[in-house]
Every structure is written in C-alpha cells, then in structure tokens.
Amino acid sequence: MTDPFFLCTLLWFALSIAALARLRRRDRQAIQAQIRQVGQLADETNELILFLDYSAPGFKEIDAFLLTDMPGRVTVVFHAPQWLFAAKAKRWERHCVVSADSLNASSSGMTPTRVVLDKGGKYRVFHEVPAFLKLWSRSKM
C-alpha cells in the first residue's frame, strides 16, 4: 500500500504551503493598508514608495540618491526624530516626504527600510534599497 513516511511528508508539505500562503496574504494586506494610508497622508500617488529608517545601514547612500540621482518623484515614508525629519523634508523637496509616525498600520515583521513599487494596484517589495535605486534610476534615464 502506501508508505506512512510518504503520507506524513505529504501532509507536512501541504501544511507548510498553507502556512506560507497565510503569511504572504497577511503581509500583502499590511502593505496595502500602509499604501492606502500613505496615499491619504500624501494626497498624491507615486509609482515608487520608499519606507526609510534613518538608522538603516545604507541611509547615506539612499540620501545621496534622493538628493541627486532620482529621475522622478518618490514618496518617502521617513522614520526619524522630528528634527531630522524636518531637515530632510526640506532637503528632499523634489519628493513627497511623510512621517512614519503618522502611520498607524502595523509593520509586523517587515524591515523598516524597503521599497514598494506600485504597478496598477499590484505591489512588489524590495529590501535591497540602494541596489534597487541604482537600477531604477538607470532604467528611467
């Protein structure tokens, strides 16, 4: 007949797939809630939304991109002390800067620095922000 080990492995595989699907759906719903809130706070929609934490390892490089190399307007959700937020909002005047403190959607389990690319309601999340910004700025020029 059938091997019990095979049945247990098959059951474990099915449960793993179901758990992964549930986690992905929860993450997608959290991202959609954050994007809706950002759209309401910013009163505009941009293709690229950058969630940025001032303590991120690549912050200086990302800051340089926002000052010079970005070909289009970007929404920046910036998590920083109020004085730094005010200073960077002035420096990044080409972009729409929103305070992360004004968001009440939880970012459970998500890294604080990430890029969300909005393509007609479908979102792609990238965690290697400096590398993504380099590639994106080259493709837009």
C-alpha positions in Angstrom: 0.0 0.0 0.0 1.3 3.5 0.8 4.2 4.2 2.9 3.4 6.1 6.2 6.5 8.2 5.9 5.4 9.4 2.5 1.9 10.3 3.8 3.5 12.2 6.7 5.8 14.1 4.4 2.9 14.9 2.1 0.9 16.2 5.0 3.8 18.3 6.3 4.3 19.7 2.8 0.6 20.7 2.5 0.6 22.3 5.9 3.8 24.2 5.1 2.2 25.5 1.8 -0.9 26.6 3.7 1.1 28.4 6.4 3.2 30.2 3.8 0.1 31.3 1.8 -1.4 32.7 5.0 1.8 34.6 5.9 2.0 36.1 2.4 -1.6 37.1 2.4 -1.2 38.8 5.8 2.0 40.7 4.6 0.1 41.8 1.4 -2.8 43.1 3.4 -0.4 45.0 5.8 1.4 46.6 2.8 -1.9 47.5 1.1 -3.1 49.2 4.4 0.1 51.1 4.6 -0.1 52.2 1.0 -3.7 53.4 1.4 -2.6 55.4 4.5 0.4 56.9 2.7 -1.9 57.9 -0.2 -4.3 59.7 2.1 -1.5 61.5 4.0 0.4 62.5 0.9 -2.6 63.4 -1.2 -0.8 62.0 -4.2 0.2 58.7 -5.7 3.6 57.8 -6.9 4.9 54.7 -8.5 7.7 54.3 -6.0 7.2 54.4 -2.2 10.3 54.3 -0.1 10.0 53.3 3.6 13.2 54.7 5.1 14.6 54.4 8.6 17.4 56.9 9.5 19.3 54.1 11.3 19.4 51.9 8.2 22.9 50.8 7.1 22.5 52.3 3.6 20.9 55.6 4.7 23.8 57.8 3.5 23.7 56.2 0.0 19.9 56.4 -0.1 20.1 60.1 1.0 22.5 60.8 -1.9 20.1 59.2 -4.4 17.2 61.3 -3.1 19.2 64.4 -3.5 20.7 63.9 -7.0 20.0 60.8 -9.0 16.3 60.1 -8.8 14.7 60.7 -12.2 11.1 61.0 -10.8 9.1 62.0 -7.8 9.1 59.5 -5.0 7.0 59.2 -1.8 9.3 58.8 1.2 7.9 57.5 4.4 10.7 58.5 6.8 11.1 57.2 10.3 13.4 59.6 12.2 13.3 62.1 15.1 11.2 65.1 14.4 14.2 67.5 13.9 15.8 65.1 11.4 12.5 64.6 9.6 12.1 68.4 9.2 15.6 68.8 7.9 15.4 66.0 5.4 11.9 67.1 4.2 13.5 70.5 3.3 16.4 68.8 1.5 14.2 66.3 -0.3 11.9 69.0 -1.6 11.6 67.2 -5.0 9.9 64.3 -3.3 6.8 63.8 -1.2 8.0 63.2 2.4 5.7 61.7 5.0 6.5 60.9 8.7 6.3 57.2 9.5 5.0 58.2 13.0 1.7 59.3 11.3 1.0 55.8 10.1 -0.9 53.6 12.4 -0.8 50.4 10.3 1.5 47.9 11.9 4.6 46.8 10.1 4.7 43.4 11.8 7.8 41.5 10.8 8.8 43.9 8.0 12.1 45.6 7.7 11.8 49.3 8.3 13.7 50.2 5.1 12.2 48.9 1.9 10.9 50.0 -1.5 7.4 49.3 -2.6 6.8 49.5 -6.4 3.2 50.1 -7.3 2.2 48.9 -10.7 -1.6 49.5 -11.0 -2.5 48.2 -7.6 0.0 45.3 -7.6 2.8 45.8 -5.2 6.4 44.5 -5.3 8.5 44.9 -2.3 12.3 45.2 -2.5 14.6 45.1 0.6 17.9 45.9 -1.1 17.1 49.6 -1.3 20.4 51.1 -2.6 20.8 48.5 -5.3 17.2 48.9 -6.4 17.5 52.7 -6.5 20.7 52.4 -8.7 19.0 50.0 -11.1 15.7 52.0 -11.2 17.5 55.3 -11.8 19.4 53.8 -14.7 16.3 52.3 -16.3 14.4 55.6 -16.1 17.1 57.8 -17.7 
